[in-house]
Amino acid sequence: MLQRGGELNETGATRFTATLKHDRPLLNEVFWLNLIEVLAEITAPTLIVHGKADSLVT
């Protein structure tokens, strides 16, 4: 991510693939999210599904 700082400053977003880019507002928020803490607060039965057809997930 740090290597893409110039791209973020120039265009307002960083491109990960030809069709996926993340802009500054998303990147600003993601660093404040403590995923382990948030998931621990979920008390209802929950199913999280993520398919394997995503080109960024191996």
mmCIF file of the N, C-alpha and C atoms, coordinates in Angstrom:
data_MODEL
# 
_entry.id   MODEL 
# 
loop_
_atom_site.group_PDB 
_atom_site.id 
_atom_site.type_symbol 
_atom_site.label_atom_id 
_atom_site.label_alt_id 
_atom_site.label_comp_id 
_atom_site.label_asym_id 
_atom_site.label_entity_id 
_atom_site.label_seq_id 
_atom_site.pdbx_PDB_ins_code 
_atom_site.Cartn_x 
_atom_site.Cartn_y 
_atom_site.Cartn_z 
_atom_site.occupancy 
_atom_site.B_iso_or_equiv 
_atom_site.pdbx_formal_charge 
_atom_site.auth_seq_id 
_atom_site.auth_comp_id 
_atom_site.auth_asym_id 
_atom_site.auth_atom_id 
_atom_site.pdbx_PDB_model_num 
ATOM 1   N N  . MET A 1 1  ? 0.830   -1.198  0.000   1.00 0.00 ? 1  MET A N  1 
ATOM 2   C CA . MET A 1 1  ? 0.000   0.000   0.000   1.00 0.00 ? 1  MET A CA 1 
ATOM 3   C C  . MET A 1 1  ? 0.866   1.250   0.000   1.00 0.00 ? 1  MET A C  1 
ATOM 4   N N  . LEU A 1 2  ? 1.929   1.258   0.791   1.00 0.00 ? 2  LEU A N  1 
ATOM 5   C CA . LEU A 1 2  ? 2.767   2.454   0.857   1.00 0.00 ? 2  LEU A CA 1 
ATOM 6   C C  . LEU A 1 2  ? 3.385   2.794   -0.488  1.00 0.00 ? 2  LEU A C  1 
ATOM 7   N N  . GLN A 1 3  ? 3.656   1.788   -1.293  1.00 0.00 ? 3  GLN A N  1 
ATOM 8   C CA . GLN A 1 3  ? 4.229   2.045   -2.612  1.00 0.00 ? 3  GLN A CA 1 
ATOM 9   C C  . GLN A 1 3  ? 3.237   2.769   -3.514  1.00 0.00 ? 3  GLN A C  1 
ATOM 10  N N  . ARG A 1 4  ? 1.986   2.730   -3.181  1.00 0.00 ? 4  ARG A N  1 
ATOM 11  C CA . ARG A 1 4  ? 0.961   3.347   -4.023  1.00 0.00 ? 4  ARG A CA 1 
ATOM 12  C C  . ARG A 1 4  ? 0.532   4.710   -3.511  1.00 0.00 ? 4  ARG A C  1 
ATOM 13  N N  . GLY A 1 5  ? 1.278   5.270   -2.584  1.00 0.00 ? 5  GLY A N  1 
ATOM 14  C CA . GLY A 1 5  ? 0.947   6.575   -2.035  1.00 0.00 ? 5  GLY A CA 1 
ATOM 15  C C  . GLY A 1 5  ? 0.901   7.655   -3.099  1.00 0.00 ? 5  GLY A C  1 
ATOM 16  N N  . GLY A 1 6  ? 1.819   7.601   -4.041  1.00 0.00 ? 6  GLY A N  1 
ATOM 17  C CA . GLY A 1 6  ? 1.827   8.592   -5.121  1.00 0.00 ? 6  GLY A CA 1 
ATOM 18  C C  . GLY A 1 6  ? 0.570   8.508   -5.967  1.00 0.00 ? 6  GLY A C  1 
ATOM 19  N N  . GLU A 1 7  ? 0.164   7.297   -6.279  1.00 0.00 ? 7  GLU A N  1 
ATOM 20  C CA . GLU A 1 7  ? -1.060  7.097   -7.058  1.00 0.00 ? 7  GLU A CA 1 
ATOM 21  C C  . GLU A 1 7  ? -2.273  7.619   -6.287  1.00 0.00 ? 7  GLU A C  1 
ATOM 22  N N  . LEU A 1 8  ? -2.313  7.356   -4.984  1.00 0.00 ? 8  LEU A N  1 
ATOM 23  C CA . LEU A 1 8  ? -3.411  7.834   -4.145  1.00 0.00 ? 8  LEU A CA 1 
ATOM 24  C C  . LEU A 1 8  ? -3.445  9.361   -4.127  1.00 0.00 ? 8  LEU A C  1 
ATOM 25  N N  . ASN A 1 9  ? -2.289  9.991   -4.008  1.00 0.00 ? 9  ASN A N  1 
ATOM 26  C CA . ASN A 1 9  ? -2.228  11.449  -4.001  1.00 0.00 ? 9  ASN A CA 1 
ATOM 27  C C  . ASN A 1 9  ? -2.607  12.048  -5.349  1.00 0.00 ? 9  ASN A C  1 
ATOM 28  N N  . GLU A 1 10 ? -2.193  11.406  -6.428  1.00 0.00 ? 10 GLU A N  1 
ATOM 29  C CA . GLU A 1 10 ? -2.450  11.947  -7.764  1.00 0.00 ? 10 GLU A CA 1 
ATOM 30  C C  . GLU A 1 10 ? -3.893  11.744  -8.225  1.00 0.00 ? 10 GLU A C  1 
ATOM 31  N N  . THR A 1 11 ? -4.454  10.552  -7.952  1.00 0.00 ? 11 THR A N  1 
ATOM 32  C CA . THR A 1 11 ? -5.771  10.230  -8.502  1.00 0.00 ? 11 THR A CA 1 
ATOM 33  C C  . THR A 1 11 ? -6.873  10.138  -7.452  1.00 0.00 ? 11 THR A C  1 
ATOM 34  N N  . GLY A 1 12 ? -6.493  10.087  -6.169  1.00 0.00 ? 12 GLY A N  1 
ATOM 35  C CA . GLY A 1 12 ? -7.482  9.951   -5.112  1.00 0.00 ? 12 GLY A CA 1 
ATOM 36  C C  . GLY A 1 12 ? -7.873  8.518   -4.831  1.00 0.00 ? 12 GLY A C  1 
ATOM 37  N N  . ALA A 1 13 ? -7.210  7.556   -5.497  1.00 0.00 ? 13 ALA A N  1 
ATOM 38  C CA . ALA A 1 13 ? -7.526  6.143   -5.300  1.00 0.00 ? 13 ALA A CA 1 
ATOM 39  C C  . ALA A 1 13 ? -6.301  5.305   -5.639  1.00 0.00 ? 13 ALA A C  1 
ATOM 40  N N  . THR A 1 14 ? -6.302  4.072   -5.142  1.00 0.00 ? 14 THR A N  1 
ATOM 41  C CA . THR A 1 14 ? -5.267  3.108   -5.530  1.00 0.00 ? 14 THR A CA 1 
ATOM 42  C C  . THR A 1 14 ? -5.949  1.977   -6.271  1.00 0.00 ? 14 THR A C  1 
ATOM 43  N N  . ARG A 1 15 ? -5.385  1.589   -7.382  1.00 0.00 ? 15 ARG A N  1 
ATOM 44  C CA . ARG A 1 15 ? -5.961  0.534   -8.220  1.00 0.00 ? 15 ARG A CA 1 
ATOM 45  C C  . ARG A 1 15 ? -5.264  -0.783  -7.902  1.00 0.00 ? 15 ARG A C  1 
ATOM 46  N N  . PHE A 1 16 ? -6.072  -1.794  -7.552  1.00 0.00 ? 16 PHE A N  1 
ATOM 47  C CA . PHE A 1 16 ? -5.540  -3.111  -7.248  1.00 0.00 ? 16 PHE A CA 1 
ATOM 48  C C  . PHE A 1 16 ? -5.595  -4.024  -8.454  1.00 0.00 ? 16 PHE A C  1 
ATOM 49  N N  . THR A 1 17 ? -6.641  -3.905  -9.240  1.00 0.00 ? 17 THR A N  1 
ATOM 50  C CA . THR A 1 17 ? -6.774  -4.635  -10.506 1.00 0.00 ? 17 THR A CA 1 
ATOM 51  C C  . THR A 1 17 ? -7.384  -3.658  -11.503 1.00 0.00 ? 17 THR A C  1 
ATOM 52  N N  . ALA A 1 18 ? -7.609  -4.133  -12.708 1.00 0.00 ? 18 ALA A N  1 
ATOM 53  C CA . ALA A 1 18 ? -8.195  -3.265  -13.735 1.00 0.00 ? 18 ALA A CA 1 
ATOM 54  C C  . ALA A 1 18 ? -9.588  -2.784  -13.341 1.00 0.00 ? 18 ALA A C  1 
ATOM 55  N N  . THR A 1 19 ? -10.279 -3.553  -12.493 1.00 0.00 ? 19 THR A N  1 
ATOM 56  C CA . THR A 1 19 ? -11.651 -3.195  -12.142 1.00 0.00 ? 19 THR A CA 1 
ATOM 57  C C  . THR A 1 19 ? -11.848 -2.865  -10.673 1.00 0.00 ? 19 THR A C  1 
ATOM 58  N N  . LEU A 1 20 ? -10.805 -2.962  -9.854  1.00 0.00 ? 20 LEU A N  1 
ATOM 59  C CA . LEU A 1 20 ? -10.956 -2.718  -8.416  1.00 0.00 ? 20 LEU A CA 1 
ATOM 60  C C  . LEU A 1 20 ? -10.014 -1.624  -7.955  1.00 0.00 ? 20 LEU A C  1 
ATOM 61  N N  . LYS A 1 21 ? -10.594 -0.580  -7.380  1.00 0.00 ? 21 LYS A N  1 
ATOM 62  C CA . LYS A 1 21 ? -9.787  0.479   -6.794  1.00 0.00 ? 21 LYS A CA 1 
ATOM 63  C C  . LYS A 1 21 ? -10.401 0.884   -5.459  1.00 0.00 ? 21 LYS A C  1 
ATOM 64  N N  . HIS A 1 22 ? -9.572  1.359   -4.556  1.00 0.00 ? 22 HIS A N  1 
ATOM 65  C CA . HIS A 1 22 ? -10.034 1.837   -3.257  1.00 0.00 ? 22 HIS A CA 1 
ATOM 66  C C  . HIS A 1 22 ? -9.677  3.309   -3.145  1.00 0.00 ? 22 HIS A C  1 
ATOM 67  N N  . ASP A 1 23 ? -10.661 4.111   -2.727  1.00 0.00 ? 23 ASP A N  1 
ATOM 68  C CA . ASP A 1 23 ? -10.419 5.543   -2.627  1.00 0.00 ? 23 ASP A CA 1 
ATOM 69  C C  . ASP A 1 23 ? -10.062 5.927   -1.190  1.00 0.00 ? 23 ASP A C  1 
ATOM 70  N N  . ARG A 1 24 ? -9.677  7.165   -1.026  1.00 0.00 ? 24 ARG A N  1 
ATOM 71  C CA . ARG A 1 24 ? -9.195  7.658   0.265   1.00 0.00 ? 24 ARG A CA 1 
ATOM 72  C C  . ARG A 1 24 ? -10.203 7.494   1.403   1.00 0.00 ? 24 ARG A C  1 
ATOM 73  N N  . PRO A 1 25 ? -11.511 7.794   1.204   1.00 0.00 ? 25 PRO A N  1 
ATOM 74  C CA . PRO A 1 25 ? -12.444 7.608   2.319   1.00 0.00 ? 25 PRO A CA 1 
ATOM 75  C C  . PRO A 1 25 ? -12.488 6.165   2.839   1.00 0.00 ? 25 PRO A C  1 
ATOM 76  N N  . LEU A 1 26 ? -12.463 5.197   1.945   1.00 0.00 ? 26 LEU A N  1 
ATOM 77  C CA . LEU A 1 26 ? -12.462 3.800   2.388   1.00 0.00 ? 26 LEU A CA 1 
ATOM 78  C C  . LEU A 1 26 ? -11.180 3.484   3.145   1.00 0.00 ? 26 LEU A C  1 
ATOM 79  N N  . LEU A 1 27 ? -10.055 3.895   2.624   1.00 0.00 ? 27 LEU A N  1 
ATOM 80  C CA . LEU A 1 27 ? -8.775  3.616   3.282   1.00 0.00 ? 27 LEU A CA 1 
ATOM 81  C C  . LEU A 1 27 ? -8.685  4.317   4.637   1.00 0.00 ? 27 LEU A C  1 
ATOM 82  N N  . ASN A 1 28 ? -9.261  5.498   4.753   1.00 0.00 ? 28 ASN A N  1 
ATOM 83  C CA . ASN A 1 28 ? -9.269  6.194   6.044   1.00 0.00 ? 28 ASN A CA 1 
ATOM 84  C C  . ASN A 1 28 ? -10.072 5.412   7.077   1.00 0.00 ? 28 ASN A C  1 
ATOM 85  N N  . GLU A 1 29 ? -11.173 4.815   6.693   1.00 0.00 ? 29 GLU A N  1 
ATOM 86  C CA . GLU A 1 29 ? -12.040 4.087   7.620   1.00 0.00 ? 29 GLU A CA 1 
ATOM 87  C C  . GLU A 1 29 ? -11.479 2.721   8.004   1.00 0.00 ? 29 GLU A C  1 
ATOM 88  N N  . VAL A 1 30 ? -10.869 2.034   7.068   1.00 0.00 ? 30 VAL A N  1 
ATOM 89  C CA . VAL A 1 30 ? -10.461 0.648   7.308   1.00 0.00 ? 30 VAL A CA 1 
ATOM 90  C C  . VAL A 1 30 ? -9.436  0.539   8.437   1.00 0.00 ? 30 VAL A C  1 
ATOM 91  N N  . PHE A 1 31 ? -8.637  1.549   8.640   1.00 0.00 ? 31 PHE A N  1 
ATOM 92  C CA . PHE A 1 31 ? -7.623  1.488   9.693   1.00 0.00 ? 31 PHE A CA 1 
ATOM 93  C C  . PHE A 1 31 ? -8.215  1.669   11.085  1.00 0.00 ? 31 PHE A C  1 
ATOM 94  N N  . TRP A 1 32 ? -9.457  2.150   11.170  1.00 0.00 ? 32 TRP A N  1 
ATOM 95  C CA . TRP A 1 32 ? -10.120 2.323   12.459  1.00 0.00 ? 32 TRP A CA 1 
ATOM 96  C C  . TRP A 1 32 ? -10.935 1.103   12.850  1.00 0.00 ? 32 TRP A C  1 
ATOM 97  N N  . LEU A 1 33 ? -11.110 0.166   11.952  1.00 0.00 ? 33 LEU A N  1 
ATOM 98  C CA . LEU A 1 33 ? -11.938 -1.001  12.203  1.00 0.00 ? 33 LEU A CA 1 
ATOM 99  C C  . LEU A 1 33 ? -11.096 -2.127  12.799  1.00 0.00 ? 33 LEU A C  1 
ATOM 100 N N  . ASN A 1 34 ? -11.464 -2.544  14.009  1.00 0.00 ? 34 ASN A N  1 
ATOM 101 C CA . ASN A 1 34 ? -10.807 -3.678  14.654  1.00 0.00 ? 34 ASN A CA 1 
ATOM 102 C C  . ASN A 1 34 ? -11.715 -4.886  14.429  1.00 0.00 ? 34 ASN A C  1 
ATOM 103 N N  . LEU A 1 35 ? -11.441 -5.637  13.384  1.00 0.00 ? 35 LEU A N  1 
ATOM 104 C CA . LEU A 1 35 ? -12.320 -6.712  12.954  1.00 0.00 ? 35 LEU A CA 1 
ATOM 105 C C  . LEU A 1 35 ? -12.538 -7.758  14.044  1.00 0.00 ? 35 LEU A C  1 
ATOM 106 N N  . ILE A 1 36 ? -11.502 -8.159  14.743  1.00 0.00 ? 36 ILE A N  1 
ATOM 107 C CA . ILE A 1 36 ? -11.635 -9.159  15.803  1.00 0.00 ? 36 ILE A CA 1 
ATOM 108 C C  . ILE A 1 36 ? -12.581 -8.655  16.895  1.00 0.00 ? 36 ILE A C  1 
ATOM 109 N N  . GLU A 1 37 ? -12.431 -7.411  17.257  1.00 0.00 ? 37 GLU A N  1 
ATOM 110 C CA . GLU A 1 37 ? -13.289 -6.819  18.287  1.00 0.00 ? 37 GLU A CA 1 
ATOM 111 C C  . GLU A 1 37 ? -14.745 -6.749  17.826  1.00 0.00 ? 37 GLU A C  1 
ATOM 112 N N  . VAL A 1 38 ? -14.964 -6.323  16.604  1.00 0.00 ? 38 VAL A N  1 
ATOM 113 C CA . VAL A 1 38 ? -16.318 -6.195  16.072  1.00 0.00 ? 38 VAL A CA 1 
ATOM 114 C C  . VAL A 1 38 ? -16.979 -7.566  15.952  1.00 0.00 ? 38 VAL A C  1 
ATOM 115 N N  . LEU A 1 39 ? -16.269 -8.544  15.438  1.00 0.00 ? 39 LEU A N  1 
ATOM 116 C CA . LEU A 1 39 ? -16.846 -9.884  15.299  1.00 0.00 ? 39 LEU A CA 1 
ATOM 117 C C  . LEU A 1 39 ? -17.188 -10.484 16.655  1.00 0.00 ? 39 LEU A C  1 
ATOM 118 N N  . ALA A 1 40 ? -16.410 -10.179 17.660  1.00 0.00 ? 40 ALA A N  1 
ATOM 119 C CA . ALA A 1 40 ? -16.664 -10.709 19.004  1.00 0.00 ? 40 ALA A CA 1 
ATOM 120 C C  . ALA A 1 40 ? -17.954 -10.150 19.593  1.00 0.00 ? 40 ALA A C  1 
ATOM 121 N N  . GLU A 1 41 ? -18.422 -9.021  19.108  1.00 0.00 ? 41 GLU A N  1 
ATOM 122 C CA . GLU A 1 41 ? -19.648 -8.404  19.625  1.00 0.00 ? 41 GLU A CA 1 
ATOM 123 C C  . GLU A 1 41 ? -20.918 -8.991  19.009  1.00 0.00 ? 41 GLU A C  1 
ATOM 124 N N  . ILE A 1 42 ? -20.797 -9.757  17.957  1.00 0.00 ? 42 ILE A N  1 
ATOM 125 C CA . ILE A 1 42 ? -21.968 -10.346 17.310  1.00 0.00 ? 42 ILE A CA 1 
ATOM 126 C C  . ILE A 1 42 ? -22.462 -11.503 18.171  1.00 0.00 ? 42 ILE A C  1 
ATOM 127 N N  . THR A 1 43 ? -23.706 -11.420 18.624  1.00 0.00 ? 43 THR A N  1 
ATOM 128 C CA . THR A 1 43 ? -24.251 -12.457 19.503  1.00 0.00 ? 43 THR A CA 1 
ATOM 129 C C  . THR A 1 43 ? -25.294 -13.324 18.808  1.00 0.00 ? 43 THR A C  1 
ATOM 130 N N  . ALA A 1 44 ? -25.834 -12.865 17.713  1.00 0.00 ? 44 ALA A N  1 
ATOM 131 C CA . ALA A 1 44 ? -26.839 -13.642 16.985  1.00 0.00 ? 44 ALA A CA 1 
ATOM 132 C C  . ALA A 1 44 ? -26.152 -14.678 16.108  1.00 0.00 ? 44 ALA A C  1 
ATOM 133 N N  . PRO A 1 45 ? -26.808 -15.804 15.858  1.00 0.00 ? 45 PRO A N  1 
ATOM 134 C CA . PRO A 1 45 ? -26.236 -16.770 14.915  1.00 0.00 ? 45 PRO A CA 1 
ATOM 135 C C  . PRO A 1 45 ? -25.975 -16.071 13.575  1.00 0.00 ? 45 PRO A C  1 
ATOM 136 N N  . THR A 1 46 ? -24.787 -16.222 13.080  1.00 0.00 ? 46 THR A N  1 
ATOM 137 C CA . THR A 1 46 ? -24.379 -15.476 11.893  1.00 0.00 ? 46 THR A CA 1 
ATOM 138 C C  . THR A 1 46 ? -23.619 -16.380 10.933  1.00 0.00 ? 46 THR A C  1 
ATOM 139 N N  . LEU A 1 47 ? -23.945 -16.299 9.678   1.00 0.00 ? 47 LEU A N  1 
ATOM 140 C CA . LEU A 1 47 ? -23.246 -17.042 8.644   1.00 0.00 ? 47 LEU A CA 1 
ATOM 141 C C  . LEU A 1 47 ? -22.579 -16.038 7.715   1.00 0.00 ? 47 LEU A C  1 
ATOM 142 N N  . ILE A 1 48 ? -21.282 -16.148 7.589   1.00 0.00 ? 48 ILE A N  1 
ATOM 143 C CA . ILE A 1 48 ? -20.538 -15.278 6.678   1.00 0.00 ? 48 ILE A CA 1 
ATOM 144 C C  . ILE A 1 48 ? -20.078 -16.146 5.515   1.00 0.00 ? 48 ILE A C  1 
ATOM 145 N N  . VAL A 1 49 ? -20.498 -15.773 4.324   1.00 0.00 ? 49 VAL A N  1 
ATOM 146 C CA . VAL A 1 49 ? -20.185 -16.565 3.131   1.00 0.00 ? 49 VAL A CA 1 
ATOM 147 C C  . VAL A 1 49 ? -19.374 -15.708 2.178   1.00 0.00 ? 49 VAL A C  1 
ATOM 148 N N  . HIS A 1 50 ? -18.314 -16.277 1.678   1.00 0.00 ? 50 HIS A N  1 
ATOM 149 C CA . HIS A 1 50 ? -17.521 -15.599 0.656   1.00 0.00 ? 50 HIS A CA 1 
ATOM 150 C C  . HIS A 1 50 ? -17.170 -16.634 -0.399  1.00 0.00 ? 50 HIS A C  1 
ATOM 151 N N  . GLY A 1 51 ? -17.594 -16.397 -1.605  1.00 0.00 ? 51 GLY A N  1 
ATOM 152 C CA . GLY A 1 51 ? -17.324 -17.347 -2.677  1.00 0.00 ? 51 GLY A CA 1 
ATOM 153 C C  . GLY A 1 51 ? -15.867 -17.371 -3.070  1.00 0.00 ? 51 GLY A C  1 
ATOM 154 N N  . LYS A 1 52 ? -15.475 -18.399 -3.762  1.00 0.00 ? 52 LYS A N  1 
ATOM 155 C CA . LYS A 1 52 ? -14.083 -18.515 -4.189  1.00 0.00 ? 52 LYS A CA 1 
ATOM 156 C C  . LYS A 1 52 ? -13.844 -18.007 -5.603  1.00 0.00 ? 52 LYS A C  1 
ATOM 157 N N  . ALA A 1 53 ? -14.870 -17.446 -6.216  1.00 0.00 ? 53 ALA A N  1 
ATOM 158 C CA . ALA A 1 53 ? -14.732 -16.927 -7.572  1.00 0.00 ? 53 ALA A CA 1 
ATOM 159 C C  . ALA A 1 53 ? -14.130 -15.530 -7.588  1.00 0.00 ? 53 ALA A C  1 
ATOM 160 N N  . ASP A 1 54 ? -13.899 -14.947 -6.421  1.00 0.00 ? 54 ASP A N  1 
ATOM 161 C CA . ASP A 1 54 ? -13.288 -13.627 -6.343  1.00 0.00 ? 54 ASP A CA 1 
ATOM 162 C C  . ASP A 1 54 ? -11.835 -13.729 -6.799  1.00 0.00 ? 54 ASP A C  1 
ATOM 163 N N  . SER A 1 55 ? -11.458 -12.922 -7.735  1.00 0.00 ? 55 SER A N  1 
ATOM 164 C CA . SER A 1 55 ? -10.106 -13.008 -8.286  1.00 0.00 ? 55 SER A CA 1 
ATOM 165 C C  . SER A 1 55 ? -9.029  -12.560 -7.305  1.00 0.00 ? 55 SER A C  1 
ATOM 166 N N  . LEU A 1 56 ? -9.433  -11.874 -6.224  1.00 0.00 ? 56 LEU A N  1 
ATOM 167 C CA . LEU A 1 56 ? -8.449  -11.415 -5.255  1.00 0.00 ? 56 LEU A CA 1 
ATOM 168 C C  . LEU A 1 56 ? -8.319  -12.354 -4.060  1.00 0.00 ? 56 LEU A C  1 
ATOM 169 N N  . VAL A 1 57 ? -9.148  -13.370 -3.987  1.00 0.00 ? 57 VAL A N  1 
ATOM 170 C CA . VAL A 1 57 ? -9.090  -14.329 -2.889  1.00 0.00 ? 57 VAL A CA 1 
ATOM 171 C C  . VAL A 1 57 ? -8.571  -15.646 -3.422  1.00 0.00 ? 57 VAL A C  1 
ATOM 172 N N  . THR A 1 58 ? -7.575  -16.184 -2.748  1.00 0.00 ? 58 THR A N  1 
ATOM 173 C CA . THR A 1 58 ? -7.028  -17.463 -3.211  1.00 0.00 ? 58 THR A CA 1 
ATOM 174 C C  . THR A 1 58 ? -7.360  -18.568 -2.249  1.00 0.00 ? 58 THR A C  1 
# 
